[in-house]
Amino acid sequence: NYQKNGVDVRDAGSSAEIGYNRIFGMGPTAVTAQNGVVVLGIATASVRHNFVAKNIYTVPGTESTGILPYQSGQVVTDRNTVLYNNVDIYMFQAAAGSKTTNNYVRASTDDGVFVNQSNGVWVAQNKIEHNGGPGIGVHNALNNVLDDNKVDDNDGSGILLDDGDNNMVEDNKVRQNGTAGADLTDGIRVEATSTGNTIEENRLKDNVTHDCHDATLVPLNDWIDNHGQTSFPANLCHKNDDHEDEVDEQEYAQWDMSTAFGWDANYAWYSEFGEAADFDWVAAYAEIDTESLLQLVPAVTGAVGRATASPSP
């Protein structure tokens, strides 16, 4: 455990390769808003093959995070397993060109991946499921690409554009997201303050309230060849034929079985690092129960909504 941040890289001129770590916060706490990995103040980093969990702050208004590029330089966040945090991956004013790819993101209390005031970043080929808020949330952010993500069974919308303009949302698989009740969640939901976005060739199914929802009504966004069952207003997406349904189910099954997302627990990274290879890492890692963490569902806390991240004490 750590007091504030598990790994902290900050300030201009700093750069780091952060890889093959198990990073665990203390779990739900009202004492400190912990973060697993922080890259701050124009620092750059490659964050790969880490397992980051249990950073949860219970005081409303501030959120703990798993991985937090905060006013950073370019950060590549790739093939991490990030789960059971307030926000699993929180990109706040991350530099253009930053990428969040091939991660397994699960069981946050709020957004799985949150792009906040970041422009020109990529969120692609991630598996994002069972989060307490949106699978992917975009807030006050421009010119970003959300591509080829599997977004499944999140309590909020699968993908939410909230005050986000000129973003590309394409080729995502979005199903079984949302919560019954008032019309506040959907598969892909574009709020009235979000314009100029292109939503193209996404495949959606069984989302609540609608698969496709555009609150600009006109709409002021381009919806192109999206496949879904329900739409508000009408005709944002069209229904599959029987063959397309069959193809979609086969593709979802392949995604569910794929090992392409998140860290590889069996990768012997230490074999490349001299003296590190002499340590019995297999036995050491066997003492860390990551499997039970992978079964967790979102914790219920007060720290939900558009809260701020806290990179410093």
Stockholm file with secondary structure:
# STOCKHOLM 1.0

chainA/1-313         NYQKNGVDVRDAGSSAEIGYNRIFGMGPTAVTAQNGVVVLGIATASVRHNFVAKNIYTVPGTESTGILPYQSGQVVTDRNTVLYNNVDIYMFQAAAGSKTTNNYVRASTDDGVFVNQSNGVWVAQNKIEHNGGPGIGVHNALNNVLDDNKVDDNDGSGILLDDGDNNMVEDNKVRQNGTAGADLTDGIRVEATSTGNTIEENRLKDNVTHDCHDATLVPLNDWIDNHGQTSFPANLCHKNDDHEDEVDEQEYAQWDMSTAFGWDANYAWYSEFGEAADFDWVAAYAEIDTESLLQLVPAVTGAVGRATASPSP
#=GR chainA/1-313 SS CCSSEEEEEESTTCEEEEESCEEECCSSBSSCCCEEEEEETTCEEEEESCEEEEECBCSTTEECEEEEEESCSCEEEESCEEEEESEEEEEESCCTTCEEESCEEECCSSCSEEEESCCSCEEESCEEESCSSCSEEEEEEESCEEESCEEESCSSCSEEEEEEESCEEESCEEESCCCSSSSCCCSEEECTTCCSCEEESCEEESCSSCSEEETTSSCCSEEESEECSCEESTTSEECCCHHHHHHHHHHHHHHHHCCCSSCCTTCCGGGGSGGGGGSCHHHHHHTSCHHHHTTCCCCCCSCCSSCEECCCC
#=GC SS_cons         CCSSEEEEEESTTCEEEEESCEEECCSSBSSCCCEEEEEETTCEEEEESCEEEEECBCSTTEECEEEEEESCSCEEEESCEEEEESEEEEEESCCTTCEEESCEEECCSSCSEEEESCCSCEEESCEEESCSSCSEEEEEEESCEEESCEEESCSSCSEEEEEEESCEEESCEEESCCCSSSSCCCSEEECTTCCSCEEESCEEESCSSCSEEETTSSCCSEEESEECSCEESTTSEECCCHHHHHHHHHHHHHHHHCCCSSCCTTCCGGGGSGGGGGSCHHHHHHTSCHHHHTTCCCCCCSCCSSCEECCCC
//
